[in-house]
Amino acid sequence: MIDASALDVDSAFATRLTPKFSPEYYIDQGIKYFLTMESSVPNNVQPYYADLVIRWEWPPWLKLTGYKRRNLVNTDILLKLYPTKYDTIDCQYFEVQPFCRCHVIFNYSGTRIPIYEEFVFNDAGEITFIEAWSDYPSLLPMAASDYWAEAPDVDRLSTRVPGLGNNEGRIDRKADWMIRSAEKDADLADMLHRLKYPVGTWITEYFRQRKGMKVAHHPPEGDTFPYRDLDE
């Protein structure tokens, strides 16, 4: 990994940025993101996305599932066609990126799916990077005791993407500093490849992960549902 301090601001990591809005603002943006997919919510309820916003969902989901503002909005509106609501939305604010982190339980026509999701923001309060995991201990990037992923060794991609830390949170996937970083980070290299070929890689990933998608609907062996009782 290339040290962010050795690079210019345009290539900085997301942790360079500090909050510019109230805690309530960041929590509200996280909640609005989930509401965009709830069938009963009007389509004009949307969070503020940056123009190059990225959504990355770790397996058993399909990794790059959204890129650029318009595509993300249109995709979420299409998801409303499948009856969707939430049993729980629990979002919290943090002073370091990702500023908003949420544990949610989707309810797809009676099928309950727990998700842990994080949101990175730029200085304008726009969401630049969304990262999601199935909310089971064996699939999360943090230890079971670290419910909000606050430990310094949490394995998240969002804080390893050069460019998310400039004021606009705007990446340049063709920049030399991005390419050099990707040479030392396999996940980042995978993301850049998918950004270049978003449709083809999504289709390939869909068929690759299809059998494993059952993990999204049922706890992996040894795990329980939900990860934590969010109503306690």
C-alpha positions in Angstrom: 0.0 0.0 0.0 1.3 3.5 -0.9 1.4 5.9 2.0 -1.3 8.5 1.5 0.9 11.2 3.1 3.3 10.8 0.2 0.7 11.6 -2.4 -1.0 14.9 -3.3 -4.5 15.8 -2.2 -6.1 14.5 -5.4 -4.9 11.0 -4.5 -5.6 11.1 -0.7 -7.5 8.4 1.1 -11.0 9.0 2.6 -9.7 9.2 6.1 -8.1 12.5 5.3 -11.5 14.2 5.3 -13.3 15.4 8.4 -17.0 15.9 9.0 -18.5 19.2 7.6 -22.1 18.6 8.7 -23.9 17.5 11.8 -24.1 13.9 13.0 -27.8 14.0 12.2 -27.1 14.9 8.6 -24.9 11.8 8.0 -27.4 9.5 9.7 -30.2 11.0 7.6 -28.3 10.3 4.4 -27.7 6.7 5.4 -31.4 6.2 6.2 -32.5 7.9 2.9 -30.3 5.5 1.0 -32.2 2.5 2.3 -35.6 4.3 1.8 -34.8 4.6 -1.9 -35.3 0.8 -2.1 -38.4 0.6 0.0 -41.5 0.0 -2.2 -43.8 2.4 -0.3 -41.4 5.4 -0.4 -41.7 8.0 -3.2 -39.0 8.0 -5.9 -38.0 11.6 -5.1 -36.7 10.5 -1.6 -33.0 10.2 -2.4 -29.7 10.9 -0.5 -27.1 13.2 -2.0 -24.8 11.1 -4.3 -21.5 12.3 -5.8 -21.4 12.0 -9.6 -18.9 9.1 -9.5 -20.4 7.3 -6.5 -19.4 3.6 -6.2 -21.3 0.8 -4.5 -19.3 -2.2 -3.6 -21.1 -5.3 -2.1 -18.9 -8.1 -0.8 -19.8 -11.8 -1.6 -22.2 -13.5 -1.5 -23.3 -10.2 -3.2 -21.9 -9.1 -6.6 -19.1 -6.6 -5.7 -19.5 -3.6 -8.0 -23.3 -3.2 -8.1 -23.4 0.6 -8.8 -21.3 3.2 -10.4 -22.2 6.9 -11.1 -25.1 8.8 -9.7 -27.7 8.3 -12.4 -27.1 4.5 -12.7 -27.4 4.1 -8.9 -30.6 6.0 -8.7 -32.2 4.1 -11.6 -31.1 0.8 -10.2 -32.6 1.5 -6.7 -35.9 2.6 -8.3 -36.1 -0.7 -10.2 -35.6 -2.6 -6.9 -38.8 -1.1 -5.7 -40.7 -3.3 -8.1 -39.8 -6.2 -5.8 -41.8 -5.7 -2.6 -39.3 -4.4 -0.1 -39.4 -2.9 3.4 -37.1 -2.9 6.5 -37.6 -4.6 9.8 -34.8 -2.5 11.3 -32.6 0.4 10.2 -29.9 1.3 12.8 -27.5 4.0 11.6 -24.8 5.7 13.6 -22.5 8.6 13.0 -18.7 8.5 13.4 -16.1 11.2 13.3 -13.8 9.2 11.0 -14.6 7.8 7.6 -17.0 6.1 7.0 -19.0 8.8 8.7 -22.3 6.8 8.6 -22.5 3.0 9.3 -25.7 1.0 9.4 -27.0 -2.4 10.5 -30.3 -3.1 8.6 -32.6 -6.0 8.1 -34.2 -6.1 4.7 -37.6 -7.7 4.4 -38.2 -9.0 0.9 -41.8 -10.3 0.9 -41.2 -12.0 4.2 -37.6 -13.1 3.6 -35.3 -11.3 6.1 -31.8 -10.4 5.1 -29.3 -8.7 7.5 -26.8 -6.3 6.0 -24.0 -4.1 7.4 -23.4 -1.0 5.3 -21.0 1.9 5.4 -21.0 5.3 3.7 -18.1 7.6 2.8 -18.7 11.3 2.1 -17.0 14.2 0.5 -16.8 17.8 1.9 -20.1 18.7 0.1 -21.9 16.0 2.1 -22.3 13.7 -0.9 -22.0 10.0 -0.7 -18.9 8.9 -2.7 -18.6 5.2 -1.7 -21.0 2.6 -0.3 -19.7 -0.7 1.0 -21.8 -3.6 2.2 -21.5 -7.0 3.8 -23.9 -9.7 4.8 -24.4 -9.1 8.6 -23.1 -12.5 9.8 -19.9 -12.8 11.9 -18.1 -15.0 9.3 -18.7 -12.5 6.5 -18.0 -9.2 8.2 -14.7 -7.3 8.1 -14.5 -6.8 11.8 -14.4 -8.9 15.0 -17.7 -10.0 16.5 -17.0 -7.8 19.5 -16.5 -4.7 17.3 -20.1 -4.1 16.4 -19.5 -0.7 14.6 -16.1 -1.6 13.0 -14.0 0.9 14.9 -10.8 -1.1 15.3 -7.8 0.1 13.2 -7.5 -3.2 11.4 -11.0 -3.4 9.9 -10.7 -4.8 6.4 -12.7 -2.3 4.4 -12.0 -1.2 0.8 -13.3 2.4 1.1 -10.3 3.7 3.0 -7.9 2.2 0.6 -9.2 3.9 -2.6 -6.9 6.8 -3.6 -8.9 9.9 -4.5 -11.8 9.5 -2.1 -9.9 11.8 0.3 -9.8 14.9 -1.9 -12.4 17.5 -1.2 -14.7 16.2 -3.9 -14.0 12.5 -3.1 -13.5 12.1 -6.8 -11.4 9.2 -8.1 -9.4 9.0 -11.3 -9.2 5.3 -12.2 -6.6 6.0 -14.9 -4.2 8.1 -12.8 -0.7 6.8 -12.2 -1.1 7.0 -8.5 -4.3 4.8 -8.7 -2.6 2.3 -10.9 0.5 2.1 -8.6 -1.8 1.6 -5.6 -3.7 -1.2 -7.4 -0.5 -3.0 -8.1 -0.1 -3.5 -4.3 -3.8 -4.1 -3.5 -5.7 -6.9 -5.2 -9.1 -5.7 -4.1 -8.4 -2.2 -5.5 -7.2 -3.8 -8.8 -10.4 -5.8 -8.9 -12.5 -2.7 -8.4 -10.7 -0.8 -11.2 -11.2 -3.7 -13.6 -14.9 -3.7 -12.8 -15.2 0.0 -13.2 -13.8 -0.3 -16.7 -16.2 -3.1 -17.6 -19.1 -2.7 -15.2 -21.8 -4.6 -17.1 -19.7 -7.5 -18.3 -18.1 -8.1 -14.9 -21.5 -7.9 -13.1 -22.9 -10.6 -15.3 -19.9 -12.8 -14.8 -20.0 -12.3 -11.1 -23.7 -13.1 -11.0 -23.2 -16.5 -12.5 -20.1 -17.1 -10.4 -21.9 -16.3 -7.2 -25.3 -17.7 -8.0 -25.0 -20.9 -6.0 -23.5 -18.9 -3.1 -26.4 -16.4 -3.0 -28.3 -18.8 -0.7 -25.9 -17.5 2.1 -27.6 -14.1 1.8 -30.9 -15.7 2.7 -29.7 -18.2 5.4 -27.0 -17.9 8.0 -23.7 -19.5 7.1 -22.9 -22.6 9.0 -22.1 -21.7 12.6 -23.6 -18.2 12.4 -26.9 -17.1 13.9 -29.5 -14.6 12.6 -29.5 -11.8 13.2 -25.9 -10.9 14.1 -27.2 -8.9 17.0 -30.8 -8.3 18.1 -31.2 -4.7 16.9 -34.3 -4.2 19.0 -32.5 -4.9 22.3 
